[in-house]
Amino acid sequence: MKLMMETYSARASYFAQSPGNASYRARRATITNLNFADMAALHRTHLGKSRARTPWDTPITMFPTPERSAYRFSFHEKGSPASEPTSGHTIILGRSGSGKSVLATFLMAQARRTGARIFAFDYRYGLEMGLRALGGSYQSIKAGEATGLNPLWVETDAAGREWLTDALISLLESRGAQLTPQQTHAVQAIVRRNAEAGDPSLRNWTEFAGQFRSVDDGGDLAERVREWTPQGRFGWVFGTTTEDRFSLDGDVVGFDLTGLLDADNETARMAVLSYIFRRIERKIEDRRPTIVLIDEAWKAFDNSYFANKLEDWLVTARKQNTVVVMMTQFASQLDKSRVGSTIIQALPTQILLPNSRAKPGDYGPLALSDKELDVMMNALPASHLALIRDDQGAHIIDAGLAPLGDYLAVLGGLKSGEAVVGTDYRDTPEFWRRAT
């Protein structure tokens, strides 16, 4: 192809670009398909990451775009299956009723194609039916009811003793003044004696608390620990069992935390969540692809323990080939949370669902551009558009899942799901087949 400087026919060439003005073309020539491909603007819509650029060797799913092209979605930043995993931590933000939980469950179902296991922290049972449809187990942890948790039974090796000492000190200090060096040393020594007990049945909170009576501090430390025994205020958290009965076995494990998150008890919430996350931390040491899904994440992590630990925990999770997906309703909730800045900075992939009721200031923590704000505030709910922001820029996708038919109700669960598969789905492992 030869390029020429146009002079006399420049004006005609300009108008020839408009449809219907082919007769204005001064010089007609045939070009090859290769020439056309080099010059045509076929790159307007980003196609997402190819298989070779995803740490899990495949995109999670494909979404249509408003331009009717396909967008390959991956949680991760650009990487390679042969390299150290890049960060895939993701936040899904959308108001109540926007389809946030349905979208999250759909992504979990698609992620199972990669062999990823899933641990889901649910809120108000929005994920239950979808997780059970994936063959998962599901249980509810409620404030004031026995949890089956007992870290004294599990955390007995060197790493476990170190974690238990640190976590216990945080819990005891949350209920009183900072521990003295003498008290800290006593906690370390008694945690070690608990782990070395020849009879495992002694690893209960009654026996554990009894050992603090010898600490010369006027009974202060013993009184604080006594709150976690069966007769204490927090006995329901750890004190009702000796052998830990909490299981994370299985490819899909979900638990509802509604009663815990809604209860006005930060100490109990911190105790339960810190231990469950410790158990997950143990699980992911095998580096198997894993997703940890957390609904209402800002509320779960808004305490002094996670304010200091969350950032390091997210780094550890990435190195262990784990993706943490957090859901919340409003960006302003993150702004008010003690861990909000950590969540925004440490979660590189954002999936934002439009909210016509929002104001520009509501998205302040996310630093959206004017065009991104326009999409978030003016897109009609019926359009099912979503904005994805990742290491390759911002992309608009069609997140409507209506083509799934009745399976969409299964992903959404609750009353609409029960209307399709029945109210006995918890006792029917393959209940989802009723939606076919």
N, C-alpha and C positions, 0 to 999 in steps of 0.2 A: 504494500500500500504506500502510495506516494503522497506526501503532504505538500500543499501549494498555498502561497500567499494570495488571497482573493482581494481584488481592488474594485473593479467596475461592477462586478456581480455580488458584492458583499451584502448589499441590501436585500437582493432577491434570495440569497442563501439564508439570510436571517429569517425571512418570512417562510421559507421552505420548510422550516422546522415544525411549523404548525400543521395539524391534520387538515387535509384537503388542499394543500398548496404544493403538491408534488410537481406541478408544472413549472414552478419557480426554480427548480433545481437546475443550475447552470451546467453542471457536469455530472453525469450519471455514470456510476461504475459499480461493478459487482465485487463484493468482498467475500472472503471466506468466513466460515463459521467461527474459526479461530480468531480472526480479526474482530468479528462482532462480539465475541465473548470477552475480548480484552477491553472493549470500549463500553459495553452495556453496563448499566448500573444495576447489577443483580445482587448487590451486597447491602441493600438497605436494611434488611432485618438480620440480626445476628442469629446464627443457627445453634448457639450453645456449644458445649464442649463435646468433642468427638470421643470415642471410646479410648483412644490412645492417650487422651489428656485427662482421664479421670482415674483417681487412685484405686477405685473399686472395679476398674476394667469395663465399665459400662455406664451410660447415663441411667439415672433412676427412672425417668419416664420422658415422654414427649408431649408437649402442649402445643395446640394450634395458636397462631398469632392472628391479630386483626388483618394482617396482609395475606392470610391463608397459607403461610409457610409453617414449618414445624420447628419448634424450639426444644433442643435437647437439654433437659434439666438435670443438674447434678448439685448435690449439697456442697461439694468440695470446690475449693479454689483449684486453678489449673495445676495438674500434677501428672504423675505417671504411675502405672501399676507396679513398676519396678523400683520406684523411689520411696523415700520416707513419706508417709501420708501427709498431705496438706490439710489445712483446717477446713472442716466441713460444717462447723457450728453455724446454726441457722436460727433466725427468729421469724415467726409467723405472727403478723400483727393484723387484727381486725376486730371490729366491735361485735358484740353479742348478736348472733343471728346472721352474720356475714358469710357463714360457711367455713369458718376457720377450722373447726374440728373435723368436718367432713374432708376438707382438703388434706389435713394432717394424716388422717386415717388412710386416705387414698395413697399418699406418699409412702406410708409405712407398708401398705400392701405391695406397692411396686418395688420397694426396697427389698422385700423378701426374695425377689428374683436373684439378687446378688448373694444370697445366703446370709444376709445380715440378721442378727438377732435383735430383739426389740425389748427394751424396758420402758414402760409408759407410766408416768405419774398423772393420773386423771383427776378431773374436777367435775363434780356433779354428773358423773357416769356418762359423759358425752362420748367417750371412746370405747365403752365396754363392749357393745355389740360388735363393732368392727374388729376389735382385738380378739374376741371369742371366735369370730368368723375365720380368723387366721389360724385357728387352732390353739389360741393362747389361754393361759390361766389368768384368773382375775380375782382379786380379793379387796376388801375394804378395810381401811384402818381408821377407826373412829376415836375421837377424844373420849377418855373415860372408860374405854373398853380394852380388855387385854389384847396386846399386840402379838404376843408370841416371840418378841424380840428379847435377846439377852446377849449383849456383847461380852460379858464375862465368860460365857461358854465358848465363844468363837475366837476372840482376839487373844490368843495365848502364845504365839510365836514372838520373836523379837520385834518385828515390824508391827504386829498387832498390839503388843504391850506399849510401844511408843505412841501409836495412834490413840489407844484407850486412855492413856495418861493425859495426853493433850486434850482429848474431847471431854474427859471427866472434869479436868480443871476448868475448862470453859463453862461447863454446866454449873459447877459449884460456884463459880464467880458470878454467874448470871443471877444468882439468888442471894448475893451478899457481897462483902468487900473482897478485894483481891487477896488471894492466898499469900501467906507469909512463906519465906523459904523453908521453914520447918514443916509447914503444912504441905507444901509442894513435894518435899522429900518423902513425907509420909504417904502421899498418894502413889508416888513411884514405887515405893517399897511394897505397899500392900497390893498393888496391881501385879507386881512380880510374884509375890507369894500366892496370889490367886491362880496365876498361870502355872505355877509349879506344884499346885496341890495334887497329891497322889490320888485322891478320890475326886473325880469330876463332879460328883453330886454336891461338893462344897462350893462350887462356883455359882452361888446364888447371892442375891442382894442382902439377905438377912445375915448370912455368914460374913459377907464382905463388909457390911456396915459395922458389924460387931468388932472388927479389928481396929477401928478408928477410936475406940474408947481409950486406948492407951496413949493417944497423942496428947501432949501436955499443952493444951490451948484453951482450957476451960470448957471443953466439950463442944467448941464451935464447929470444928470439922465433922465430928461424929453426928451432930445435929443436922448439918447440911446433907450428908450422905443418907441419913435416915429417911429423908423425904422420898428416896427412890426405892425403899423397901416396900413389901406388900401393904404395910399399914400406913405408909406415907402418902403425901399428896400426889406424887407422881408414880406411885406403885404400879399403876396400870401400864406404864410405858415399858419397863424392863423387869419389874419385880414379880410377875405372876408365874414365871416359868423358870426352870433351871436349864433344861436342854432347849437351845434355840430352835424354834419351829418355823422360822421364816425362810421360805425357799425362793431362790431365783433360778431354779432349774427350768429349762425349756427354752424354745426359740422365741416365744412371745410371752412376756409376763407383764401384767398390768395391775395396778392397785389404785383405788380411789382414795383421795386424801381430803374429800370435802369437809368431813367433820373436823379434821385436824386443822385445815387452813382457815376455816370459818371460826374456829374457837379462838377466843381472845387469850391465848396462852403461848407466848413466844418461846418460853423455855421448853415446853413439851414438844412443840413443833421443831425446834432446833435439835432436840435429842433424837427424835425419830428420823428426821431427814438426814442428819449427819451420819447416823449409823447405816441407814439404807444406802446412802452414797458410798460409804466405806465398803459395804458388801459388793456393790457394783464395781468399785475400784478393784477389788480382789478378782472379780469375774473377768474383767477385761484385760487382765495380765496375759491372757493367751493370745491377744492381738487379733482375735477374730473380728471381722467387721460388725460393728454394734451401733445401734441408735438408742439414745436416751431421750425420750420425748417427755416434756414437762409442761403441763397446762398451768396457767396462772403463775408463771415462773417468778414474777416480781414478788408475789406474796410468799412463795415457798422459800425464797432466799433472803428475804428482808429481815435479817437478824445479824447480830454481832459476829457469830461464828462464820457464816458464809461471806460476810463482808471482808473478812481477812483471808478466806480460803478459796473462794470461788475462782479467782483468776488462775491460781496455780493448779486447781483441779481441772480446769478446762485445758490447760497446757498438757497435763498428764493424760487426759482423755484423748487428745489429738495424737499424742505419741503412741498410744495403745490402740490406734485405728478405730477410734470411737467418735461418732458425731453426736453432738448435743443439740436437740431441736427444742426451742422454747416458744411458748405461745403466750400472748397477752393481748389485752383489748386495745389499750391506748399507749402511745409513746409517752404521754405525760405521766403514766404510772411508773415508767422507768425513771423518769426525772426525779420522782419523789422517793424512790427506793435507794437504800444504801448500796445496792449492787447494780444500780441502773447504768452507771457509766461503764462498769466492767462488761455488762451484757452487750452494750452497744459497740464497744471497742473490740471485744473478743469474739463476736459472732459476725463473720464477714459476709454471710449470705442473708439477705432480707427478703421476705415475701410479704408484701403489703397489700391488703385488701381495701378497696375504696370505702370512704365514709363521707357521705354528703353532708352529714351533720357536724363534721369537724371544722375547726378553724385553723388557719395557718400556724398559729402558735402551738397547737396541739402536737405538731410534728417537729417542733423546735429541736429536740434532742437528736433527730435523725439528719438534720441539715439537708433537707430535700431542695432540689432546684425548683425554679418556677414551673417548669414543664412537668416535673414529677408531682408537685403540689396540685397542678391543674388536673392531672389524672386522678389523684387521690380524692379530690373534693368534688369533681364534676362528673365522673363516670357514673352512669346509671347502674343501680344494683342489678337490673335485669341483664346487663351486658356481661356480667361475670368476669370482668377484666381484673387482672392483678398485675402489680408492679414487682418485678424481681430486680434486686440490686446485688451485684456480686463483683468479683475482681475484674470482670470484663465489661462493666458498665451497667446501664439500666435497660430493662427489656419489658415490654408489655406483652402479656400472654392472655389467652382465653382460658380461664380456669373453670369454665362451666363443665359439669360432669353429667349433664342430663342424658347423654348417650348411654350411660350405664343402666338406665331404666330402674327397675326395682332394686338393683344392687346399690343404687345411691341411697336408698332408705336404710339398707343394712349398714352402710358406712356411717350414716348419721345416727342410727340407733334411736333410743328413747321411744316415744309414742309412735312416731312415723314408722320406725323399724318394726315395732311390735305389730303394727297394722298389717305388715307384709308377711312376717315370719311367725307371728304368734307370741304369746307371753311366756311360753315354756322354753324359750331358746336356750336358757342357761342349762337345761337338762338334756338338750338335743345337740350333740356335737356338730352335726352337719345341717344345722337349721338353715344355713344360707342357701341351700339348694331349693328351698321353697320359693325363693325369689326368681327362679328361672322361668 
